[in-house]
């Protein structure tokens, strides 16, 4: 059996970081962990080829070679997934589809021509598919009916199928699920509120495999909430600390976690001792009323400003997700987000507009209220909301544009990076010294030229760099890496403005049509 695994394109978004990747000659930030895990669960006597469309296109020879095409996608990859299904069917191929998007909206993949829908979590539904396929069944829908797999039996992903040179970071997963109940989040719909973890030995075996394959760069722990099960994650970190020291710290780690991380000094200390250097926090909004409305209660239990600084002082660079457009939100939400980001000196604030994702609690509430608009959307937070908001859409859009452009004004961004790294604790991990590659030297030269000579940030750039070298010298390389992020954001400011203004014009046109329909009906 010859299986072609294909990962669809991501649209150009805040998360794609194209300009930063160009600096280091990489194609994509992260690889398709789901597909290499699928390859590990399927019969190992089958042959596999993997094509990540974010790296390169599928060749005609690869289409011809395949007996079966397997696709996986998130909702933001919707358009390319459906196009790939159609391409495969035009070539007479059997197509199996899975992942978060088909699991949430299976009818789209069926309408595009998919033969098999392998939904929910593959540890349960892939064996069901294999049995049906080997019986000669030509189509089928395979679901777990609410059952959640024990991920301690998940095999080591087939990382060797990936082109390592294409990726800036590698992906690995310790747990699935999140204990919280945020109304807008689809994680708890897909993976449940009881975090399930692998064993420490299991995860270290995966790291050993990556080490043997020659990986020596960053690894992102793609857990829904890395600290969802604090007891088990501490057991992992105790073993990981020993392994990392024995291997002389071959990787740096980053992950995503809830903000209650700040309340556990022991956990933060363990993370930095394992060479974690950054964590993504779902801040969403500094407005307490909006947090209550969306059921993100964990963010209301203490001062988020204080919590961010605690995490920073522990040695973890903070990245944050922020959202505008919650129900009941008062005018000026964009300005309050700017104020919060400046107070906390968070360098990278991934700022978007609220989207109602299929089958979330938010989706069902808005559907009941008759406020959903058009199709199920594509989950891209760089677009206008896909529902009728509780305050004027134009007000939200203008606040979003203004806040985004303000946050990523080059001088303001570099000031935040500087303030963040002045305070961050240096890593206690002593990795052996290594010479930078030619690619890294080239990237450094470009950053220094653009920010230190070409732009009007030149005085600020040199002042901040020399001050970091003097006052917190152990973090200077990490500091410059984050300064490089400006290369992405400077360009993206204009893209955001143009896209949101175009969508707002279309939204207003459709709103006028809805009002005319109401008037006619009355």
C-alpha positions as CSV (number, residue, x, y, z in Angstrom):
1,X,0.0,0.0,0.0
2,X,1.4,3.4,-1.1
3,X,0.1,6.3,1.0
4,X,0.6,9.9,0.2
5,X,0.2,12.2,3.2
6,X,-0.5,15.8,2.2
7,X,-0.8,18.8,4.4
8,X,-2.7,21.8,3.0
9,X,-1.6,25.4,2.7
10,X,-2.0,27.9,5.5
11,X,-3.1,31.4,4.3
12,X,-0.8,34.3,5.0
13,X,-1.6,35.3,8.6
14,X,-0.1,36.8,11.7
15,X,1.1,33.3,12.7
16,X,3.0,32.6,9.4
17,X,6.1,34.7,10.1
18,X,7.2,34.7,6.5
19,X,9.7,37.5,6.8
20,X,11.4,36.0,9.8
21,X,11.6,32.6,8.2
22,X,13.2,34.2,5.1
23,X,15.9,35.6,7.3
24,X,17.0,32.1,8.4
25,X,16.2,30.4,5.1
26,X,13.3,28.2,6.4
27,X,10.0,27.6,4.7
28,X,7.6,27.0,7.6
29,X,7.5,27.6,11.3
30,X,6.2,24.1,12.4
31,X,5.7,20.7,10.7
32,X,2.5,18.6,10.5
33,X,2.8,16.6,13.7
34,X,-0.6,15.0,13.1
35,X,0.3,13.4,9.8
36,X,3.6,12.0,11.0
37,X,1.7,10.5,14.0
38,X,-0.9,9.1,11.6
39,X,2.0,7.4,9.6
40,X,3.2,5.8,12.9
41,X,-0.3,4.4,13.7
42,X,-1.0,3.0,10.2
43,X,0.5,-0.5,9.3
44,X,4.2,-0.1,9.1
45,X,4.5,-2.4,6.1
46,X,2.7,0.3,4.1
47,X,4.9,2.8,2.2
48,X,4.6,6.6,3.0
49,X,5.5,9.8,1.4
50,X,4.7,13.2,3.0
51,X,4.2,16.5,1.2
52,X,3.7,19.7,3.2
53,X,2.2,22.2,0.7
54,X,3.6,25.0,2.8
55,X,7.0,23.7,1.8
56,X,6.4,22.6,-1.8
57,X,3.7,21.3,-4.1
58,X,2.8,17.7,-4.8
59,X,4.5,16.4,-8.0
60,X,2.6,14.5,-10.7
61,X,4.9,11.6,-10.0
62,X,3.7,11.6,-6.3
63,X,0.1,11.7,-7.3
64,X,0.7,8.8,-9.7
65,X,2.6,6.8,-7.1
66,X,-0.2,6.9,-4.5
67,X,-2.8,4.2,-3.9
68,X,-4.4,6.3,-1.1
69,X,-4.2,10.0,-0.3
70,X,-4.6,11.1,3.4
71,X,-5.2,14.7,4.2
72,X,-5.4,16.5,7.6
73,X,-6.3,20.1,8.3
74,X,-7.3,22.8,10.7
75,X,-10.2,25.1,9.7
76,X,-7.8,27.9,8.6
77,X,-6.6,25.5,5.9
78,X,-10.1,24.9,4.6
79,X,-9.8,26.2,1.1
80,X,-6.7,24.2,0.2
81,X,-8.0,21.1,1.8
82,X,-11.1,21.1,-0.3
83,X,-9.1,21.8,-3.4
84,X,-6.7,18.9,-2.7
85,X,-9.6,16.5,-2.2
86,X,-10.9,17.5,-5.7
87,X,-7.5,17.2,-7.3
88,X,-7.0,13.7,-5.9
89,X,-10.4,12.6,-7.0
90,X,-9.8,14.0,-10.5
91,X,-6.8,11.7,-10.6
92,X,-8.9,8.7,-9.6
93,X,-7.4,8.4,-6.1
94,X,-9.0,7.2,-2.9
95,X,-9.0,10.0,-0.4
96,X,-9.1,9.8,3.4
97,X,-9.5,13.0,5.5
98,X,-9.1,13.8,9.2
99,X,-8.0,16.4,11.6
100,X,-9.8,19.2,13.6
101,X,-11.6,20.8,10.6
102,X,-13.2,17.7,9.1
103,X,-14.0,16.5,12.7
104,X,-15.9,19.8,13.3
105,X,-17.5,20.2,9.8
106,X,-17.5,16.7,8.1
107,X,-20.0,17.7,5.5
108,X,-17.6,20.0,3.7
109,X,-15.0,17.2,3.0
110,X,-17.8,14.8,2.0
111,X,-19.2,17.4,-0.5
112,X,-15.7,17.8,-2.0
113,X,-15.5,14.1,-2.7
114,X,-13.7,12.5,0.2
115,X,-14.1,8.7,0.4
116,X,-13.2,8.2,4.1
117,X,-13.6,10.5,7.1
118,X,-11.3,9.5,9.9
119,X,-12.6,11.8,12.6
120,X,-11.9,12.6,16.2
121,X,-8.6,11.2,17.6
122,X,-6.7,8.8,15.3
123,X,-5.6,6.3,18.0
124,X,-9.2,5.1,18.0
125,X,-10.5,5.8,14.5
126,X,-7.5,4.9,12.4
127,X,-7.7,1.2,13.4
128,X,-11.4,1.3,12.5
129,X,-10.5,2.7,9.1
130,X,-7.7,0.1,8.5
131,X,-10.1,-2.8,9.2
132,X,-12.7,-1.4,6.8
133,X,-10.2,-0.6,4.1
134,X,-8.7,-4.1,4.4
135,X,-12.2,-5.6,4.1
136,X,-12.5,-3.8,0.8
137,X,-15.0,-1.1,1.9
138,X,-14.8,1.8,-0.6
139,X,-16.1,4.5,1.8
140,X,-16.9,5.2,5.4
141,X,-17.1,7.6,8.3
142,X,-15.2,6.6,11.5
143,X,-16.0,8.3,14.8
144,X,-15.0,7.6,18.4
145,X,-18.5,8.5,19.8
146,X,-17.1,10.4,22.7
147,X,-14.4,7.9,23.7
148,X,-11.0,9.5,24.3
149,X,-7.8,7.5,23.7
150,X,-5.1,6.8,26.2
151,X,-2.2,8.7,24.6
152,X,0.4,6.8,26.6
153,X,0.0,4.2,23.8
154,X,0.6,6.6,21.0
155,X,3.6,5.5,19.0
156,X,6.6,7.7,18.2
157,X,5.8,9.9,15.2
158,X,7.5,9.2,11.9
159,X,9.7,12.3,12.1
160,X,12.0,10.9,9.4
161,X,9.3,11.7,6.8
162,X,9.9,15.4,7.3
163,X,12.3,17.7,5.5
164,X,14.1,19.1,8.6
165,X,15.7,21.9,6.7
166,X,12.3,23.4,5.8
167,X,11.2,23.9,9.4
168,X,12.3,26.5,12.0
169,X,11.0,24.5,15.0
170,X,10.0,20.9,15.5
171,X,6.6,19.8,17.1
172,X,6.1,17.4,19.9
173,X,3.1,16.7,22.1
174,X,2.9,15.6,25.8
175,X,-0.8,16.1,26.5
176,X,-4.2,16.7,25.0
177,X,-7.2,18.6,26.4
178,X,-7.6,21.5,28.7
179,X,-9.4,21.8,32.1
180,X,-11.0,25.2,31.4
181,X,-14.3,26.1,29.7
182,X,-13.6,29.2,27.5
183,X,-16.7,29.7,25.4
184,X,-14.9,30.5,22.1
185,X,-12.4,27.6,22.2
186,X,-12.8,24.4,20.2
187,X,-10.1,22.5,22.1
188,X,-12.4,21.3,24.8
189,X,-14.9,20.3,22.1
190,X,-12.3,18.2,20.2
191,X,-10.2,16.9,23.0
192,X,-12.1,17.3,26.2
193,X,-11.6,19.0,29.6
194,X,-9.6,16.2,31.2
195,X,-6.0,16.5,30.1
196,X,-4.5,13.2,29.0
197,X,-0.7,12.8,29.1
198,X,2.0,10.6,27.7
199,X,4.5,9.1,30.1
200,X,7.8,10.8,30.7
201,X,9.7,7.9,29.3
202,X,7.5,8.0,26.2
203,X,8.1,11.7,25.5
204,X,11.9,11.3,26.1
205,X,11.9,8.4,23.6
206,X,10.5,10.8,21.1
207,X,13.1,13.4,21.9
208,X,15.8,10.7,21.6
209,X,14.5,9.9,18.1
210,X,14.7,13.5,17.1
211,X,18.2,13.7,18.6
212,X,19.3,10.6,16.6
213,X,17.9,12.1,13.4
214,X,20.1,15.1,13.9
215,X,17.6,17.8,15.1
216,X,19.3,20.5,17.2
217,X,17.0,23.5,17.1
218,X,13.9,24.6,18.9
219,X,11.0,22.3,19.8
220,X,7.4,23.5,20.4
221,X,5.4,21.5,22.8
222,X,2.0,21.8,21.0
223,X,-0.1,20.8,24.0
224,X,-3.5,22.5,24.2
225,X,-2.4,23.6,27.7
226,X,1.0,22.3,28.7
227,X,0.2,22.7,32.5
228,X,-3.3,21.3,32.3
229,X,-2.2,18.3,34.4
230,X,0.4,19.9,36.7
231,X,1.3,16.7,38.6
232,X,2.2,14.8,35.4
233,X,4.0,17.7,33.8
234,X,6.2,18.1,36.8
235,X,7.1,14.3,36.7
236,X,8.0,14.8,33.0
237,X,10.1,17.9,33.7
238,X,12.1,16.1,36.5
239,X,13.1,13.4,34.0
240,X,13.6,15.8,31.1
241,X,15.9,18.0,33.2
242,X,18.3,15.0,33.7
243,X,18.1,14.0,30.0
244,X,18.8,17.5,28.7
245,X,21.8,17.9,31.0
246,X,23.2,14.5,29.8
247,X,22.8,15.5,26.2
248,X,24.3,19.0,26.8
249,X,21.0,20.9,26.1
250,X,20.5,20.1,22.4
251,X,17.1,21.8,22.2
252,X,15.3,24.9,23.4
253,X,11.6,24.4,24.2
254,X,8.6,26.7,24.1
255,X,4.9,25.9,24.7
256,X,1.5,27.3,25.4
257,X,0.0,27.4,28.9
258,X,-2.7,29.0,31.0
259,X,-1.8,32.1,33.0
260,X,-2.1,30.3,36.3
261,X,1.5,29.1,35.5
262,X,2.5,32.3,37.3
263,X,1.1,30.9,40.6
264,X,3.5,27.8,40.5
265,X,7.1,28.9,41.1
266,X,8.3,25.3,41.3
267,X,6.8,24.5,37.8
268,X,8.3,27.6,36.2
269,X,11.7,26.8,37.7
270,X,11.5,23.2,36.4
271,X,10.7,24.6,32.9
272,X,13.7,26.9,32.7
273,X,16.0,24.1,34.1
274,X,14.8,22.0,31.1
275,X,15.7,24.9,28.7
276,X,12.2,26.3,28.1
277,X,12.7,29.9,27.1
278,X,9.2,31.1,26.0
279,X,5.5,30.4,26.7
280,X,2.4,31.5,24.9
281,X,-0.5,32.7,27.1
282,X,-4.1,33.1,26.2
283,X,-4.6,36.6,27.7
284,X,-7.5,37.4,25.3
285,X,-8.5,40.7,26.9
286,X,-7.7,42.9,30.0
287,X,-11.5,43.6,30.4
288,X,-12.7,41.5,33.3
289,X,-16.4,41.7,32.2
290,X,-15.5,40.2,28.8
291,X,-13.4,37.4,30.5
292,X,-16.4,36.6,32.6
293,X,-18.8,36.6,29.6
294,X,-16.6,34.2,27.7
295,X,-16.0,32.0,30.7
296,X,-12.3,32.5,30.9
297,X,-12.5,32.6,34.7
298,X,-8.8,31.5,35.2
299,X,-7.7,35.0,33.9
300,X,-9.7,36.8,36.6
301,X,-8.3,35.3,39.7
302,X,-5.3,37.5,40.0
303,X,-3.6,40.5,38.4
304,X,-2.7,39.5,34.8
305,X,-0.1,42.3,34.7
306,X,1.6,40.9,37.8
307,X,1.3,37.3,36.5
308,X,3.0,38.2,33.2
309,X,5.9,39.8,35.1
310,X,6.3,36.8,37.4
311,X,6.6,34.5,34.4
312,X,9.1,36.9,32.8
313,X,11.2,37.2,36.0
314,X,11.3,33.4,36.2
315,X,13.1,33.3,32.8
316,X,10.3,32.7,30.3
317,X,9.7,35.1,27.4
318,X,5.9,35.8,27.3
319,X,4.0,35.6,24.0
320,X,0.3,36.4,24.3
321,X,-3.0,35.9,22.4
322,X,-5.3,38.9,22.5
323,X,-8.8,39.2,21.0
324,X,-11.2,42.0,20.3
325,X,-15.0,41.7,19.7
326,X,-16.4,39.9,22.7
327,X,-20.0,40.4,23.6
328,X,-20.6,43.3,26.0
329,X,-17.3,44.8,25.2
330,X,-17.2,48.6,25.8
331,X,-15.9,51.2,23.4
332,X,-12.1,51.6,23.7
333,X,-11.2,47.9,24.0
334,X,-8.4,48.4,21.5
335,X,-6.8,51.1,23.6
336,X,-7.1,49.0,26.7
337,X,-5.3,46.2,24.9
338,X,-2.5,48.6,23.9
339,X,-2.2,49.8,27.5
340,X,-2.0,46.2,28.8
341,X,0.6,45.2,26.4
342,X,2.7,48.2,27.2
343,X,2.3,47.7,31.0
344,X,3.5,44.1,30.6
345,X,6.1,44.8,27.9
346,X,5.0,41.6,26.0
347,X,7.0,41.8,22.8
348,X,4.8,39.5,20.7
349,X,1.1,40.0,21.1
350,X,-0.8,37.9,18.6
351,X,-3.8,40.1,18.2
352,X,-7.0,39.1,16.3
353,X,-10.7,39.6,16.0
354,X,-13.1,37.1,17.6
355,X,-14.3,34.2,15.4
356,X,-17.1,31.8,16.3
357,X,-15.6,28.3,15.6
358,X,-18.0,25.5,14.6
359,X,-19.6,23.6,17.5
360,X,-18.1,25.7,20.3
361,X,-20.3,27.0,23.1
362,X,-20.0,30.5,21.4
363,X,-21.1,29.1,18.1
364,X,-24.2,27.4,19.6
365,X,-25.2,30.5,21.5
366,X,-24.9,32.8,18.5
367,X,-26.7,30.3,16.3
368,X,-29.6,30.3,18.9
369,X,-29.6,34.1,18.9
370,X,-29.7,34.2,15.0
371,X,-26.4,36.2,14.9
372,X,-24.2,33.9,12.8
373,X,-23.3,35.2,9.4
374,X,-23.0,33.2,6.1
375,X,-20.8,30.1,6.1
376,X,-19.0,28.5,9.0
377,X,-15.9,30.7,8.2
378,X,-12.3,29.7,8.1
379,X,-11.1,30.6,11.7
380,X,-8.7,33.3,10.5
381,X,-8.5,35.9,13.2
382,X,-7.0,38.4,10.7
383,X,-10.5,38.8,9.3
384,X,-13.7,40.5,10.4
385,X,-15.9,38.5,12.8
386,X,-18.3,35.9,11.3
387,X,-21.3,37.0,13.5
388,X,-23.2,40.1,14.3
389,X,-21.4,41.7,17.2
390,X,-22.9,43.4,20.2
391,X,-21.4,46.8,19.3
392,X,-20.9,48.3,15.8
393,X,-18.7,46.2,13.6
394,X,-17.1,49.4,12.2
395,X,-16.1,50.5,15.7
396,X,-14.5,47.1,16.4
397,X,-12.7,47.1,13.0
398,X,-11.3,50.6,13.5
399,X,-10.1,49.9,17.0
400,X,-8.5,46.7,15.8
401,X,-6.6,48.4,13.0
402,X,-5.5,51.3,15.2
403,X,-4.4,49.0,18.0
404,X,-2.5,46.6,15.7
405,X,-0.7,49.4,13.9
406,X,0.2,51.0,17.2
407,X,1.5,47.9,18.9
408,X,3.8,47.1,15.9
409,X,5.1,50.6,15.2
410,X,8.8,49.8,15.0
411,X,10.1,52.0,17.8
412,X,7.3,51.0,20.2
413,X,7.9,47.3,19.4
414,X,11.7,47.5,20.0
415,X,11.1,49.3,23.3
416,X,8.9,46.5,24.5
417,X,11.4,43.9,23.5
418,X,14.1,45.8,25.4
419,X,12.1,46.2,28.6
420,X,11.1,42.5,28.5
421,X,14.7,41.3,28.2
422,X,16.1,43.7,30.8
423,X,13.9,41.9,33.3
424,X,14.0,38.3,32.1
425,X,16.1,35.9,34.2
426,X,19.0,34.3,32.2
427,X,18.8,30.5,31.6
428,X,20.5,28.3,34.1
429,X,21.3,25.8,31.3
430,X,24.9,25.8,30.1
431,X,24.9,24.5,26.6
432,X,28.3,24.1,24.9
433,X,29.4,27.1,22.8
434,X,28.8,26.8,19.1
435,X,29.6,28.9,16.1
436,X,26.7,30.5,14.2
437,X,26.0,29.1,10.8
438,X,26.4,31.1,7.6
439,X,22.6,31.5,7.5
440,X,22.5,32.8,11.1
441,X,25.3,35.3,10.3
442,X,23.4,36.4,7.2
443,X,20.2,36.9,9.3
444,X,22.1,38.9,11.9
445,X,23.7,41.1,9.3
446,X,20.3,41.9,7.8
447,X,18.7,42.8,11.1
448,X,21.6,45.0,12.1
449,X,21.5,46.8,8.7
450,X,17.8,47.4,8.7
451,X,17.2,48.2,12.3
452,X,20.6,49.7,13.2
453,X,21.3,51.7,10.0
454,X,18.5,51.9,7.4
455,X,15.5,52.8,9.6
456,X,14.9,55.6,12.0
457,X,15.2,53.0,14.8
458,X,19.0,53.2,14.5
459,X,19.8,55.1,17.7
460,X,17.3,53.0,19.7
461,X,18.6,49.7,18.3
462,X,22.2,50.4,19.3
463,X,21.3,51.9,22.7
464,X,19.1,48.9,23.6
465,X,21.6,46.3,22.3
466,X,24.6,47.7,24.2
467,X,22.4,48.1,27.3
468,X,21.3,44.4,27.2
469,X,24.9,43.3,26.7
470,X,25.9,45.4,29.7
471,X,23.0,44.7,32.1
472,X,21.7,41.2,31.1
473,X,24.4,39.8,28.8
474,X,23.4,36.1,28.9
475,X,20.2,36.9,26.9
476,X,21.6,39.0,24.1
477,X,21.2,36.4,21.4
478,X,17.6,35.6,22.4
479,X,17.0,39.4,22.5
480,X,18.2,39.9,18.9
481,X,16.1,37.0,17.7
482,X,12.9,38.7,19.0
483,X,14.0,42.0,17.6
484,X,14.0,40.2,14.2
485,X,10.2,39.7,14.6
486,X,9.8,43.3,13.7
487,X,10.6,42.3,10.1
488,X,7.3,40.4,10.0
489,X,5.1,42.9,11.8
490,X,6.2,46.0,9.9
491,X,4.9,44.6,6.7
492,X,1.9,42.9,8.3
493,X,0.5,46.2,9.6
494,X,-0.4,47.4,6.1
495,X,-1.8,44.0,5.1
496,X,-4.1,44.0,8.2
497,X,-5.4,47.6,7.5
498,X,-6.1,46.8,3.8
499,X,-7.8,43.5,4.5
500,X,-10.0,44.6,7.4
501,X,-11.1,47.8,5.6
502,X,-12.1,45.8,2.5
503,X,-14.0,43.3,4.6
504,X,-15.7,46.1,6.5
505,X,-17.0,47.6,3.3
506,X,-18.5,44.2,2.3
507,X,-19.9,43.7,5.9
508,X,-21.7,47.1,5.7
509,X,-23.1,46.3,2.3
510,X,-24.5,43.0,3.6
511,X,-25.8,44.7,6.7
512,X,-27.7,47.2,4.4
513,X,-29.2,44.2,2.6
514,X,-30.3,42.6,5.8
515,X,-32.0,45.8,7.0
516,X,-33.8,46.2,3.6
517,X,-35.1,42.6,3.9
518,X,-36.3,43.3,7.5
519,X,-38.0,46.5,6.3
520,X,-39.7,44.6,3.4
521,X,-40.9,41.8,5.7
522,X,-42.3,44.4,8.2
